[in-house]
Amino acid sequence: MVNIGIIGAGRIGKVHAKSILTGVDTARIKAIADPFMTKETEEWAKSAGIPNVYLDHKRIIEDEEIDAVLICSSTDTHSPISLEAIKAGKHVFCEKPIDLDLKKIKQVMKALEGTELKYQVGFNRRFDHNFRAVRKAVADGKIGDIHIVKIASRDPAPPPIEYVKVSGGLFLDMMIHDFDMVRYLTGSEATEIYASGAVLVDPSIGKAGDVDTAIVNIKMENGALCVIDNSRKAVYGYDQRAEVFGNKGCVAVGNDCPSTSVLSTEAGVCSEKPLYFFLERYMQAYQDEIRSFISAIERDVPTEVGVYDGLQPVRMGLAAKLSLAEGRPVKLDEIKF
């Protein structure tokens, strides 16, 4: 049995707790900590059978019975807590990003050197049944050499402005998942990024120094050309699609919907909207990524999404920001770490 401590009791912390409690038989949540712990959250934890509830995450770090920590706290705490946990000899699952500062990510990489600790980054989309099917088709050679990759990722509504101000911006908060997905689907690394962006959804996002609509073109080491488009607002739901085209064929996945029913009448042909919220679309993926993390600990094998996988999408996001600011293609080699 792997004893888990969860640091951060907000939405994503509760999602991971639910994943363990309902679908991971070989793990036990011993404690959860959050400096902003509310009475309601404390009661939820107790009702879920989590025996220890703390304000200070160091109580988890110092607990010798806890084998692994899930870092689900605010972004600015990810790398410092990672370093604390590694020093204490604990395996780490860290929500993305590890940090927005490449030097701090490098510190985490350095701390892991020479240890046998497992470190997994929370890019949950790699565990989605749709995207895994695309990756398998590519890996099995079904479409041959990859020529073109297209990814659409659009949220149903923009986040609060206060969140936008501290999120790192669209490229490091939202599109970071798509940067990871490009690497995952192609099995290759980016060499050049060219970004364009605009404020078309909410003027206050522009006032906060960000864009809400963007298109990024990427050249990959294997020669593939990739296009990612993001929008902070798709009125019809959570829009998540991908296509990989090659010299032998094409593999594509569309959105998950409540059902695949299509109603055809004299008035027209209608199908259901995509699932509206990311928790609806990816709940199974969240459970599968935690199951994969626990399995890596139990079998003593590398995690499926390691610390280097946490580094590269941040480099790509920084390259996209630089490209947008300077209006030019940016070589990934320009983003030193």
N, C-alpha and C positions, 0 to 999 in steps of 0.2 A: 504494500500500500504506500503510495506517494503522498506525503503530507504537504499540503499547499497553503501558502499565505497569500492573500490578495491585498494589494496596496492600491487603494482607490475604490470607493464604494459608490461611484456615480453610475451612469447608464451602462458603460461598457464593462465596468467591474461586476455589475449585477448580471449582465449577459453571460460573462464567463463563469460566474458562480452557478447560474442556472444550467449551463452546459455541463459542468462537472456533476452537479447534484442529480441531473436527470439522465445523463448519458455516458459518464465515465466511471465505471465500477471500481477501477483500480486506483482512484485518487480520492483523497479526503481533504476538505477545507477545514483547516484547524483554526484559522484566524483571518479576520479582515480588518483593515485599518484605513482611516480617513480623518484628516484634521478637521474636516467640516461635517463629521458624523452627526446626523440628526436622530432624534428620538425615533422617528418613523423608520429610518434605515436600520437602526439598532434593533428594533422590534422585528423587522423583516429578517435580519441575519439570525436572530435567535429562533424565529419560527422555521427558518430553513435548516436549522440544526448546526449552525456555525457556532462553536462554543466560546470563542474569544473575539471580542469587539474592542478595538483600540482607536485612540485618537492619534497616537504616535506610531508611525510605521517601523520605527527602530525596534519596537517590541517584537515584531515579526522577524526582523533581521537577526536579532539576538537569540531567538528561539532555536535551540540546537535540534529540536525534533522536526522542524520544518525543513523539508528537502528542497523545495522550489518556491519561487515567488512569481506572481503575476503582477506586472507593473501596469496599472490602469489609471494612474494619476495624471495630472496635467503634464503637457509636453515638456515644460522646463524642468521637470523632476526626473524625466526618464533616464538620462545618462548618469546623474549623480546617484540615484537609487540603484541603477545597474552596477555601478562601481562598488557600492556598499554591499550589495548582495554577493557579487563575485568574491570580494574580499572575505566574506563570511562563509564561502564555500557552497553557495546555493545555486542551483540551476535557475535560469531566468527566462521567462516569457515576457517580452516587452512590447507594448502597443507601439505602432508607428507614430511618428518617427522616433528613432533612438535619440536624436537631437537635431536641431536645425543648424548647428555648428559642426562642421566636418572634423575639426580638431578634437571636439569632445567625443565624437563617434570613434575616432582613432584611439582615444584613451581607453574606451571600452574594449576595442579590439586588442589593444596591448595587454589589458588586464586579463583577458581570456587566454593569452598565449601561455603554453606550458601547463594548462589546467585540463581536466577532463570534464569540465562543466558544460552543460548544454545551454545554448542561447538561441532563442527563437524570436523572430520579429513578427508582429501581428498583421501580416498581409493576408487577410482572410480570404480574399477573392481567389487565391490559388487553390483553395479547397472547395470552391463552388463547383457543382456537378457539371454545369455548362462549360466553364472554362477548362476544367480538367479534361473534358471530352475533346475540346479543340487541341489542347496540348498533346493528348495521346495520339490524335490523328497526325499531328506534325511529327512527333517523335517516331511514330511507326512508318514514316516516309510516305504516307498516303497522298500527300499533295506535292511531294517532290521538293525541289528547291524553292524557298520562300522568296516571293517577289514583292508582295504588297500586304501590309497589315493595316486594318482600320479598326479603331476602337471609339465607340461613342459612350460617354459617361455623363449623365445629366441628372441633377437632383430635382426633386419635386418642388422644393422651396429653398431660398437662400437661408443661411444661418443668421443668428443675431449679429448685429454690427459689432457689438463688444467682442464677440468671438472672432470675427473677421480680423479685428485689430491685432489679435495675439496669435492667430493661427499660422502665420508665416505666409499667408496668401494662397490663392487658388492653386498655384503650381506645387506648393509644398504641403498643402492640406488636402486637397481634393484630387488633383491630377497625379499625385505621388502614387496612388494605387494603380493608375494606368501606366505610369513609367515602369512600375514593377511588373505589370501584366505584359508589357511589350517584351521585357527580358524573359519572362516565364514562357510566353507563347513561342518566341523565336529561338530560345536557347542561345541567344547572342547578346552582345553588349552594344550600346549606342556609341557612335563616334562623333556625330554632329547633330545639333538641335537648332531649329529655327522656330520661333514663337511669334504669334500675333495675338493680340487681345483687345477687348473693348468692354465698356460699361454699358450694357444694354438692358439689364434687369432692374437694377436699383442704384440710383445716383449716389446714395450714401456709401455704397461699397467703393465707388470711385473716390469719394472724399476721404475714405479710410486708407487710401493708397493702394487699392487692389483693383483687379478686373473681375468680372463675373461671367465672361464669355471668352473662350480661347480656342485656338487651333494651333497644334504643334506638329511640325514635320521632323521626322527623325531618320537619320541614316544609320544603319547597323553594320557591324563588322562583317556579317555574312552577306552583305550586299542588299539586304531587304530595305525597302522604303516604307516607313510607317507614318500614319496620320492619326492623331488623337484629337477629338473635339470634346470640350466640356462646356456645360452651362449650369449655372446655379439654379435655374428654374425651368422645369418641364411641366407644363400644366396638366399633363395626362398621367404623370406618375414617375416612378423611378426607372430611368431609361439606361439599360446596361447591355450593350451589344458588342460583338467582336467578329471579325472576319479575317482569315488568313488565306491568301491566294498564292498559288505556286504553279510551277510548270506542269504539274500532273493533275491539278485540280484545285478545289477551294473548299474550306470548311468554315462554317459560320454558325453563330448562336444568337438567338433573339432574347427577348425579355421573358421572364417568368410572369405568368398571369394566374389569377385565381382558378381559372379553368381554361381548357383549349376550345371551348364551345364557340361556334360561329353561327350566328342567327342570320338567316337569309330570308328576306321578305320582299314584297313589292317596293317597300320604302328604301331598301338598301341591304347591304351585307355588313353586319356588325360583329366584332369580337370584343372581349373584355380588355380593359385597360391593364397596363403592367401593375404589378404590386407597388403600392405607394411608398413604402418606407424601407430603408436598408435593412432593418431588423427582420422584416417579413421575408425579404429576398434571401438574406444570407444567414439566417439562424442556424441552418444545418451546417453551413460552412464554418461558423464560429465553433460549433461543437466538434467538428472534425479536426479543426486546427489544434484545439486543446487536446483532443485524443491523440493526435500525432505527436505533440510535445511530450505528453506523458509516456507514450510508446518509445520515443527516443531515449528517455531517461531509463526506462525499464530494460530496453534492449542494448543500451550503451552504443547507440549509433548517432551520427550527426543529425541535427534537426533538418527538416525539409526547407526551412527558410532561415538561414543563418545570419550572422552579423554582417557579412559582406553584402547580403541581399538587403540589409537595412541601410547600408552606405550608398550604394549605387543610385537608387531612386532620388535620394537627397541631392547627390551631385547633378543628376539630370534636372531636378527642379531648380537648382541654382543656375544651371546653364540656361534654362528657359527664361528665368527672371532677367538674366543678363542679356539674353537675346532680345527680349521685349524692350528693355531699357535702351539698348543701343541700336536696335533695328537691324540686326545682322545675324547670320548663322554663327553659332558658337561651338567650337570643338570641345568635346568633353575633356580633353587633355588640359584645357585652360582652367578647369576647376580642380585645383590641386588639393591634396589631402595628405 
